[in-house]
Amino acid sequence: MLQLIDRFLAGKTSAEEEQLLHNYFNSFQQSSAWDEEQLGSRDAMEQKLRSRLRESIGNNSTDKKGRLFRFSKQQLLAAATIVVLLGGYLLWNQLSSLLHRPASMQQAITGLQERKQVQLADGTVIWLEPGSSLHYPAQFNDSTREINFTGEAFFDVAKNPAKPFIIHTGTIRTRVLGTSFTVKAYTPVSQEVTVVTGRVMVQADSKTKTNIQPLTVTPNQQASWNNQRRQLEKKDLPSTLYYAQRRYGKFIYQGETVSAVLDDIRHQYNVQIQYDAAIGSCTFYGDFDLKQPVGNVLSTLAAALNTTLIKEQEQNSYRLTGGGCNSTSK
């Protein structure tokens, strides 16, 4: 091959030889992986080509009497062609390495009673609740922005119609272009998406193996996975203020069941709470802030339910007994 390059530089190659040389260099550009069995060592070949070009130009720049030698247009074109092809291969190889390099994955995890705010490379902001796990690329290089998530979080997704934002939670998949919503997916059997602004599409993930139709969810609506029925369900909500404020540690309830409120308190404060079954189905209207001690929050709830709050001997353990639904907790 080097002899053929010499002949090309000297303008002595036939049309068939020139096509052979062209095919050889074209292989540089068409393959991001160098075939050393057929082409030899890439680094060695690059060094030889550069050396041969320098030698050819140096040897032919003057004749034996020191007179200036003028290259023919064909020789200059030959040298330029080789340089361009070689340079094009090197540039392509570098770009290909960057484009096909696996995206560096990042991870954000919150422990018990820990809350965290994460901003992604595209400007999306995510507020993680305790016990959550987020896996995301440092940069979004593909045609979509895909992440994996478990736990609970509020998402404020940066708008980018060209790159849909997709959240995988194991059972369902949430697809958005730019909006704000919450995802609650601590376990595969209980997952929900509540939209505050914009519009999202919720569908069963590919691993769920179901042919149910996706749901379009708009503000003040919630989509949830019914594991028993193996289907997605959607319902209207009177307000999503409760979900929007949770990211700031403010919990607002407008008719939520007491059992759901106590589940929130358990999870946010990492405490054990026992209560009589009679009060679990009551609905609660009120609010609390995570800056308050758990004892204060439970005392407020107990007063609304006309129940007695007992601090158990075990650490971080409480019990609500007696009372029931009243005018405050309908």
N, C-alpha and C positions, 0 to 999 in steps of 0.2 A: 504493500500500500504506500509506503514512503517513496518507493521508486516511481510509482504512478504520480505522486504529488510532484516529484522532481520533473517529470515529463510535462505535467500540467503547467508548472511555472515556466518551463522552457518553451511552451507553446507547441509541443510535439505530440499531444494526445489526439487520438481519433475521437469521433463523435461517440462511439461505443464506450471508450475509456472515460470520456468526460461524464457520460451518464452513470458509469460505475462509481466514479468518484463522488458524483452528486448523491447517489443512493447511499453511499457510505456515510457522508456527513449528515444526510437527512435522518439517518438512524439515531443521530444524537438528539434530534429534536422530537422525534416521535416516541421515544421511550424515556421515562423518568428513571428507569433502572438500567444500568450499564451491563450488557452481556459480556462478561470477561472471557467466556469460553470462545466466543466468536470474534470479539474485538480486541481482546487483550486488556492489559491494565489501563484503566481510564487515565490515571495520573501520569503513567509513563507515556501513553500516547499523546496526551496534552503537551508534556514537556518536549517530546520529540518533534511535534508539529511546530511548536513555537521556535525551537532551535533550528529546524530546517528552514523555516521562513526567514529567520535572521541570517542564516548562512547564505541562502539563495540571494537575498537582497544585497548582503555584504559582498559576496563574491562577484556579483554582476554590476556593482555600482561603478566600478572602474575597470578598464582593460589593463593589460600587462604594462602598457606605457604610461599608465596613470591618467589616461584621458577619461573624462566623464562618460559613463555609459547611460544611455537613455532606454528605459524599459519600453517595450511596445505596449500598446493599449491592452492586448490580450494578456500579457504577463502581469500588468498592474491589476487587471480584472481578476486574474486567477488568484493573486495574492490577497486581494480584497475579499474575494469570495470565501477563501479559506478562513480568513480572520473573522468575517461576519458569521459564517456558519459555526465556527468554534466558539466565538463569543456568544452567539445566540443559544448554543447548547448550554453553556455555562450559566447564562442568565435564566434560561428555562429551568435548568436543574435547581437553581436556588429558589426561584419562584414556586416551582412544584413542591419543593420541600416545605416551604412555608404554608402553601395552600392545603397540602395534604397532611400536615403535621397534626396529630390528635390534639384537640383543644385541652388545655390544662384545666382539670376539674378542681373546683373549690367546694368546701363544705362548711356549713354553719349549723351548729347544734346548740340548743338551749337546754340547760339542766332544770331541775326542780326549782320552782320559784324564780327562774331566770327568764327575762324577756330581752329580745335583741332586735335591732333594726339593721337590715342589710340592703345595700344599694348595688345593683348589678351594672355591668358595663354599658348596657343600653339606656340606663337612667331609671329603670324600674326599681321601686322601693318596696321592701317586704318587711313587715313587722311580725316577728316570730313570737308565739306564745310559749309558755313552758313546755318542755318535753317534745320539742319539734326538731326536725332534721331536714336540711335543705342541701341538695347537691346541684351545682350549676357550673357551667364553663366560665373561665375567666374572660373569654371573648366569644361572641356568637358569630361563627364563621359560615354557618350553613344558611339555607333559605328559610329556616324556622328558628325560633328561640325556645329550646326545650330544657326543662328542668325536672328533677324528681323531688318529691316532697312528702313528708309524713308529719302529722301534728296539726297545728292550727295556726293560721296567719292571715293577716290582711295584706292584699296585693294592690299596689297602685302601679299598673303596667304602663310603661311608656308607649305611646302610639307609634306604630310602624306597620302600615298596611302591607308592605312588601315582605315582612317577616312576622307571621303569626306567633304569638306567645302560647306555648303549650305546657301544661302542668300535668305530670304523671303522678298519680297517688296510688297506683297499684290496681285499684278496682275501676276507677273512672278517670277520664281524661278531660281537662278543661282547656278550651281553645279560645283565645281572645286576640284582638288587634290593639286595644288600648282602652282600659277601663279600670274600675276599682271594685273589689269584691273580697269576700272572705272564703277560705277553704278550711273545712274541718274534717280531718281524715287521720285520726289517731289509729284506727284499725281498719282492715279491709272490709269489714262487715258493716261499718257505720261511717258514711262519708256524705258531706253536704257542701254545696256551693251557694253562697248568698250574694246577690248582686246589689251594689250600692249605686253605681253609675255605669252607663254604657250597656253593653250586650255581650254575653258569652254563650258558647256552645258547649254543652256537657254531653258526653257520650261514654259508653262503656269502653274501657281500655281493651287493647287487643288480647291481653292475657285473660280477660274475663270470659271470653268465648260465648258471646251472646249476640244475637242479631237485632236487638232492640234499637229503635230509632233514636237519634240524638235529640236533645231538648235545647231550644233556644230560651235563654233566661234573661229577663230584663229587670230594671230597677224595681225593688220591693218584691222580688220573687226569689224563691229558693228551690234548688234541685237537690234531691237526696237519693241515695242508693238504698233500696229495700232489698236486703240480702235474702230474706225469706221468700219473697216473690221473684227475686232475681230480675229486678227491673228498676228503671229510673222513675222518680215521681217528682212532680212540680206543684208548688203551692204559692199563693199570694200572701204577703205579709203586710200588716198595717203600716209598718215603718221599718227602715233599716238603720235608724239612728243608733240603735243598740250595737249593731255590728261595726259601724263606722267609728264609734268611740272606744271600742275595746282595745284598739291598738295603743291608746293613751292611758290604759289602766282604769278606764271608767266604764263600769258595767251598769247599763240601764235596762230595766225590765218593764215591759208593758203587757202584762198578761201571760208571762212565762210560767210554766209549772214549777212548783217548789222543788220537785225532784231535780229538774234541770238546773235551777239556781244553785242547789246544794252541790250538784256535780261540778259546776263552775268554781265554787268556793273550795271544794276539795282539791281540784286541780291547781288552782292559782296559789293556794297557801300550803299545799302538800299536807293536809290534815285528814283525819278520819272523822266522819260524822254519821252517827246513827240517828234514826228518826222513826216515829210511828208511821205506819202505812197510811193512816187516815189523813195525814197532812201532805203526803207526797203529790197527790193529784190537785191540790189547791193551786190557784193561780196567784202570782205575786206581781204587784206594781210598786216599784221603788228603784233605788240605785245604791251603789257603793263604789268607793274608790280604793284601789289597791294600796294607797298610802295609809289607809286605816288598818289597825291591827285586826287580826281575824276575830278576836273576841268581840270587838265593837261591831263588826259586820254581822256576826251571828246573833248578837243581842238585839240589833235592829230587826232582823228577820223574826226572831222569837217574839218580839213585842207585836209585830204585825200579825202573827199567827196566834197570839195569845197562848204561847207554849212556854215551857220552862227549859232554860238552857243549863245543862250540867257539864262541867269540866271534869272529864274522867281522869283517873290516876295515871293512865298511860299518857306519855308525852304526845302532844298534838292530836288529842282525841276528845271529841265532844259528843253530846247526845241531846236531842230535842224530844221532849215528851209532853203528852197532853195537848189540849187546845185543838184547833181545827180551823177550817175556812171561816173567815169573817168578812166584814165589809171592806177592809183594807186589802185582804188577799182573797178575792172572790172565788 
